[in-house]
Amino acid sequence: MIMQDLKETNLFPIKTLPEIFRTISESLFLSFGYPLSYTAMAIIAAVATAVGTTVKLQFKQGFEIFGNIYCYFISDPGTCKSHPISWAFRPIDKRHQSMLRGYRKAYEAYLLKTSGNKNKNVVKEPVFEAFIVKDFTPESLLMQLCRSPKGVVAIIDELIGMFKNANRYNSSAFSEFLNEVFSNITIYKTRIGSEPLHCLIPYLTVIGTTQPSMLSEIYSNDKSKNGGMARFIPIFPKDLSIPIWSDKEHDVEIERVYSEMIDKLLDIEVKLNEEGDPTPRTIEFTAEAKEKIIDWQRHYAEKIESEDRGQTYQDAKTKLPIYLLKFSLLNQMMRMIAGESNADAVDITSVNNAIAQIEYIDGEILKVHD
């Protein structure tokens, strides 16, 4: 196992990833200096995006979760925060661009058919089902979620910019909106002069970056009072240095294999009902895996109750049991596309991997609030 030359010991548990994803993370580190923790989490976020609303995990009747996650990378400038995100999302960006080209052709055909106001009542205007949003307003994000039944990823170069942009509208309302979408709560939005918006299962993954000096501003004022940032997983490897260039080439075959695996998930179409709403496939835990989840959550709840480090710290910790369910689902899907398992149920291996990852994230939360 390759380890970075860092004082930091709390690195993402790379061994919990399928072998191909470990190889990718190590190759990107050796060739480009991408931090292992960033690459690993970027891959998980890309898998979460590609899975979308095609599958949900049922813990028990009435308790179901999807795989969307919110995460952000923290380090100083020049330490390769954004590069692993760009690399991991490259197959999704290619699919996004392909869909955009298809939409433009469809829209040109629509304009021809409806020129001079003819056929406007009988020809349906095409809509663009985006995978990726970057520069957006709260209103445009809401609209895109309603147009994209499989889901959307918001890629944010500087996380504070998203909140500052929301301040021009209503930052508290935007944070509450993010909270609801995180839990896939149905969207109903009525706007004067426009058709009402409805999204049965909004699915949003968020991945972004920030600098340590920005943390106090991100967590200040109303941004943290409604628990908005509690849902954002921080990845905060300390003592990162600017990577030193080398002539070691990255294995392009690895990139091809990775693209094929993400494409497998992107190719899974969302099944829609008569109303146009997604109808996800439901999977459950194996009996052994479910027992492990219940045991871990009980002990973790006791741990939270025994700690006293402030409200925002406690809020972030209380979200980790839900993230354990999400990561269990995502680990199963990663093992499926890597050829190490199937996606019929979430098994004990995926749960054990997810537990190790969540306990790593628990340590990252402590760094942010220490």
N, C-alpha and C positions, 0 to 999 in steps of 0.2 A: 504494500500500500504506500502510495506516495504521500508524504506530509509536507506541508508548506514550512518554509524556514521562518517561523513566527514564534513569538513568545506566547501567543494566544494558544490555549489548549482546548478551549471549548469549540471545536470545529463540528460542522454538520456530520452526523454519523454516516459517512459515505457507504460503509459496508451494508447498510440497510437497503440500498438501491439495487435493482437488478444489475447483473454484471455489465451489460452493455452501457448502462447509464454511468456506472462507475468508470468505465473505460473512457467514455466521453469527457467526464469531468476532469480526469487525470490528464488526458491529451490536451484539453484546452488550457489547463494550468501550465503544462510543460512547454507548449508552443507559444501561448500568448500571455501567460501570467494571470489568467482569470482565476480569482479566488474560488476554491472548491465549494465553499458554502454558498456563494452566490450562484454558481452554475447549477448546483443541486436544486436549490429552491426555484430557480428560473425554469428548470425542466419540469418540476412539479406543477408550477403555475401554468406552463404551456399545456401539460396533460389535462389540467383542470379545465382550461379553455376548450380544448379539442373534444373532451367528453361532453361538456355542456349538459343540456337537459335530456340527453338520451337515456340516462340511467340514474336511479336514486337508490339510496340505501335505507332499508327499513329496520330500525332497531326493535320496534314493536308496533302494534297497531296504533296508528295516530301519531307516531314519532318517526318521521322520515327526514332525511337530509340529502342535499346535493353536494357536489364537489367543489363549488366555487370558493375561492379564498381571497383574502386581502393580505398583501405582504409588501415590505419595503426594505431596501438595502441602505445601510448607514456606513459611511466612511468618508475620508477626506478626498478632495479632488485628485484625479490622476491615478486612482487605485482600482480602476476597472469595475465600477458599479453597473454602468449601463450596458457594457459590451456583452456580458453573459445573457442579459435579457434579449438583446437584439439577436444573438445567435440562437437561443432556444426558441424564439418565436418566428424564426425565418420561414419554416414551412407554413405556419399560419398566415404570415404576411403574404406569402406567394398565393395562397388560396384566397385571401382577401382581395388581392389585386386581380385575380382571375374573375372573381365574382363582380368586382367593380367594372371590368371590361364588359362582362355580360349584361350588367345593368345599363351601361351607357348605350349599348346596341339596342336593348329593349326599349329604352326611353326615346331614342331616335325614331324607332319604328312607331312608337306611340304618338310622337309629335306629327309624323306623316299622316297617320290615320285620323288624327283629330284636328288637322289644320283647318282653319276657317270655322271653328266651332262644330264641325261635323263629327258625328259618332262619339262625342264626349260623354254621352250618357250611357253608351253601350260598351265602350272600350275601357278596360280597367287600367289605371295608371300604374306602372311598375314601381316597386319600392326596393331600395337597396338594403339587403340584410347583411350588415357589416359584421365582421369578426373583431375588428380592432378600432378603438377610438383613442385619440391622443389629445387634440385640442378641442375642448368641448365646453358648453355651458350645461348647467343642471338640466335645463329644458331639452337640449339636444340629446343629452345622454338618456333621458327618460324616453324620448321618442325612439331612439335607436334600440333600446331594450324592447320596446313594444313591437318593433319591426323585425327583430331577430329572435325567432323562437328557440334557437339552439343556445343563444347567449352571446355575450360580448366581453372582451377584455379591455380595460382601460390601462394604457401604458403611460406612466407619468414620469417624465425626466426628473422633475423636482417636486416632491410631494407638497411642499408648502405652497407651490403655485396653484395647485388644485383648490386648496382652501381659500387662498386669496382671491381667486377667480369667483368662487362661490360667495365671497363676502359682498360682491357687487349685487348679489341677489338677496339671499338670506342664508347665511352660513349655518345657523342652527337647523333650519329646515332641511338643508342639504345633508348635514350629518345624520339627521333622523331618517332621511331618504336612504342613505347608505346603509344604515342599520337594518331597515326593513328589507332592502334588496339582498343583503347578506343572508337573511333568513328566508329569502324567496317568497316574501309576502306579496300577494296579488296587488297589482297597481290599478287604481282607478283615478283618473285625472280628468276633470271637466274644465275646459278653458273657454272663455268668452270668444265667440267668433270662430271657433274651431271644433272639429269633431272630438268627442271624448276619447281619451286613451285608455286602453285596457290591456293588461298583460297578466295572464293567469300565473305564469311561473317566470318572474324576472330572474335572470341568471347573469351575474356580473362578477368577474374576477378583476382584481386591481393589483398591479405590480408597479412599484416606483422606487425612487431613490431619494436620499437626502444626505446632508452633511451633519456631523455631530453638533455643530454650532446652531443648527436650525431646530433641534429637538425641543428646546424650551418654548420656542414660538409655536411649534406645531401643537404642543400639549397645553398651551395657555388658553385662558379665557373660555369662551363657550365651546371651543373645538373639542374639549375633553369632558365637559360637564354632562353631556348626554351619552357618554360612553362610545362615541364614534371611533376614536383611536384604539379603544380596547380590542376591536376586531382586527386590527392591523398587526400582522406578525412582523416583528423586527428581526432583521438579520444583521448582527453587529459584531463582526470579527475585529477585535482590537489589534492595534499595532501593525496594520497593513502598510506596506511600503510600495512605492511606485515600482511596477514591474521592470526588470532589466531585460532588454531585448536579447533574443538569441536567434540563431539560424535554424533552429529545429522546426521542421514543417509539421503542420497538423495533418492527420490522416484523413483525406477527403472521402475515403470509403466509409469512415465512421459517420460523416455528415450525411451521406446517402442513406445509410441504414437508419439513422435517426429520423430523417425526413419521411422515409417509408413507414416507420412506426407511428409518427404523428398523423400521417395521412390515413392510416387505418382507422383512427378515431374520427378524423374529419369526414371520412367517407360514410360513417354511420349516420344515416338520415334520421331526423326527428320525426316520429310518427305523430300526425295531427288528427284531432277528432273533427267532427262536422263543423264545429265553430272555429276551427283553425288553431286550437290550443294544443300544445304538446302533451303527449301521453307517454311519459317515460316508462322504461322497463324497470321493474322493481327487483332488487336482490336483497338477500338477508345475510346475517352472520351464520357461520356454522355454530353448533352448540358450544364447542370448545372456545371459539373466538369470542362469542358473546359472554361467556363466563369470565374470560380474561378482562374484557372491557368493564364489566360490572365491578370486578374486584379492584381494578386500577382506579376507577372513578371514586369508589368509596374511600380509598386511602388518600387520593388526591384532595377530595373535599375536606378530609380531616387536616391535611397539610395547610390548605388555604385558611381554614378556621384558626389555626394556631399562629399564623403570621400577622404582623401589623406593620406594614410599610407604606400606608397611605391608600387613598381611595382609587386613584388611577391605576396603581400597581395591582390592587385586588381585583379591579374590574377586568384588567387584561388577563389575569390568571383564571378568572371564572369562565372565560371563553374557551380555554384549552380543552376541556372535555368534549365540547362540540367539534373542535378542530380534530380531536382524536378520531371521531367518527368520519369526518371528511377525509382525513389522511388515510384511514383504513381503506376507504373506497378507492382513493387515488392510487394507493400502493397496489391494490388488486388489479386495477386497470393497467398500471405500468407493467406489472408482471405478466399480464395477458398479452400486451403488444410485444413484450420482450420474449415471448414464447416460453415463459417459465410456469405459467398456470393458465386457468381460464377465468371467466368472469361470471360463473354461475352463482357463486356465493363468496363472501369475504371470509377468508380462512385465518387460522391462527398465525401463519407466517406474516401475512399482511398486517395483522393487528400488532404483533411484536415489533415489526419494523416501524409502524406508526407510533407506538409508545416511545421507542428510542428517539424518534424525530421530535415528538412533542416535548419530551423531557429536555432535549437540546434547546428547543424554543423557549421553554420555561427559564432556562439560564440566560437566554438573550433578553427576555423581558426584564430580568433582574438588572442586567447591564444598563438598560435604558433608564430605569427608575432608581438606580443605586446612587 
